[in-house]
Every structure is written in structure tokens, then in C-alpha cells.
Amino acid sequence: MKTTLTQLEQDIINQYQKGLPLCSTPYKAIAQALNSSEEEVLSAIQALDNAGILSRVGAVFNHKKAGSSTLAALAVPEAELDSIAEIVNQFDHVNHNYGREHGYNLWFVVTASDEQALIEVIAKIEQLTGYPVLVLPMEKSYHIDLAFNINFAESPRGCH
Amino acid sequence: MSNYTSPHNLQLSSLERQFVLLTQSGLPIVAQPYQYVAEQLQITEADVLAMTTDLKERGIIRRIAAVPNHYKLGYRYNGMTVWDVEDEYVSEFGQAVGRLPFVSHCYLRPRHLPQWNYNLFAMVHGKTTQEVQQYRTQIKDLLINVLQVRNDDSDHGIKLMTNDILTSTEILKKTGLRLKR
């Protein structure tokens, strides 16, 4: 089990979660920037990947360009939360679903090929759950990147 | 030089579609990952690099990156902070909140009065619930003069607050957006 990250591993995560250099040998470029070698960078990334600390090295899609999507919420009795969540999760159109502490206690993202399809999915969710869906599409983004700075100083030791 | 030409719209060409399918769940960790993609797609590495640049410019992919699993890094708590910001100030102050280093998304969304009066959403992440609460306080300090104070909607028995935080209790589903085969 991996418990602490090397400085190189920390630097790779914080600097390259925002994108790899777009060139033939990106790990060589990273090595140059971090004062390391291509072999060390490759083995560090491999170790992070093996430990599940990286979910992948790959493409990150722009949800907004993938069709029509919205944040949505349901207010359901606590006792029904799991069964209602199961109904919502059945939809391939739902890619996130979180239980949250609030009157609106089920929060999910619905994505469809276009707006009409999105409206239809939401209507179907309302019909199957019996509760009105609060529909909160993004009108404007004030922050475009999902990467945030990782604070390793306070990392708990037991990363599993 | 690359022979790659862009279709100039949001539609994906057949080659781009193959590229997306090949790269979305991860690239092999090898010295020349784009060469690997090139071999799979039977095009040149220069074409793969040009296509990647083009897909980024068209906004279809944000980046090709080392994507961390925040949960594994100790970020077990997320809080969706929501704010009722006066409309005339929401753009300026939304951008200020979006610049805070611990905010991962900051969006303007519609209100649905009377049951939902919040128009600004800022997602924060922390390793403890205290950390998440502290971030909420920092955002509140920033927004304190532009929050809308509303009378309670007594007809509906709803108490309208200027802000709230919705902490996650459980992840019920989480799959990254994927192009279907």
C-alpha cells in the first residue's frame, strides 16, 4: 500500500493534472521541467496509476460540448432515498448522483444528445419517481477548470 | 507537416471518434503515447498531435492529462456552497469566487422561487468537514456585501437564507462522461 508520495510524484500530479505537454515525448519534456529523467517520470506515473492515485492518463472531455446537460435535484423522504436513487441511476444519461444533506437531498447531472432529449429524460425521471425535478442548468461558468491544487502537506498517511 | 484537416464544427469525424474512444479511458504509460495512438489509428504521430490540438481548440476535449483520483488523495469531503447574490453583482463576484484556489467549479444557475433562491454555486473540496466549512466562511467573507436578504416566504412556510452548504453524504453514482461505442 502506498502511503507517502515522493516529491516527483507530487509535482507530477499538481502540474500535469492540467495537461501533458503536447509533443512526441511528453514525459521527456516533463522530466526536463522537473529536473528528472524520462525513466523516473515514467516509473513515477506508473506507480501512481498502479496505486489508483491517478484515475487515468487520458483525455478529459468538455461536458458542455457533448450535448445538452443540466444539474438536477430531487427532494425525497430520507426513507425513500435509496430506492429513488436507484431509479435515477438506471438512466445512462445520469453520470453523477450524490446524496446531500439538504431538503433537496439527491443531486445528479443529466446529459443528453440535445435539449429536447434532455427534457424527455427529466420528464421520465419525474414520472418514475413521482417527484418534481429541480432543473438548474449552468447559465455561466466563472471557473473553467476542474483541476485544483492538491495540498500534500496535510495528506493523511493511510491512502488506500 | 501534418495532413490533418479539421471538420470545423462540433461533429466528430469518424477518425476523431476513434481517437476519442481510444484515449478516453487512458493512454498506455509509454515514452511516446501519441505514437501508440498513431499506430492504432494508422496515421502519423504528427497527425495525432495536430488532431489533439484541434480538438482542444474546438473545445471538445479540455486536455490530455494525468487525472488524479481526489478521493484517494484524501479529499473525501465536498461541499456545494450556494449563494443568493444580487443579480447586478453576480458576474463580478462570481469570477472572484472562481479564482479562489480551493474552488473547483463556480457556476451561475437559475433561481426557482420560492423553493430555490440561490443563483451562484461554488464547489469546494477538503480532507475534513472542518476544512470545507472554513472554505464556506472564506467565500462568505468575499460575498458578504452582495448577498440578497429576502423576507421569508410565509405563504409557503419556506425560510429563505442568503447561503447554504450541501455536503455530500454518499456517492450514489459516478461515471466520467464517456462517448458510447
Interface residues (C-beta under 8 A of the other chain):
Chain A: I12 I13 Y16 Q17 K18 G19 L20 L22 C23 S24 T25 P26 Y27 K28 E38 L42 I45 Q46 L48 D49 A51 G52 I53 L54 S55 R56 V57 G58 A59 V60 F61 N62 H63 K64 K65 A66 L71 A85 V88 N89 D92 V94 N95 H96 N97 Y98 G99 R100 E101 H102 Y104 N105 L106 W107 F108 T111 L134 V135 L136 P137 M138 E139 K140 S141 Y142 H143 D145 L146 A147 F148 N149 I150 N151 E154 S155 P156 C159 H160
Chain B: L10 V20 T23 Q24 S25 G26 L27 I29 V30 A31 Q32 P33 Y34 Q35 E45 L49 T52 T53 R58 G59 I60 I61 R62 R63 I64 A65 A66 V67 P68 N69 H70 K72 L73 G74 Y75 M80 S91 G94 Q95 V97 G98 R99 P101 F102 V103 S104 H105 C106 Y107 L108 R109 P110 H112 Q115 W116 F121 H125 K127 D164 L166 T167 S168 T169 E170 I171 L172 K173 K174 T175 G176 L177 L179 K180
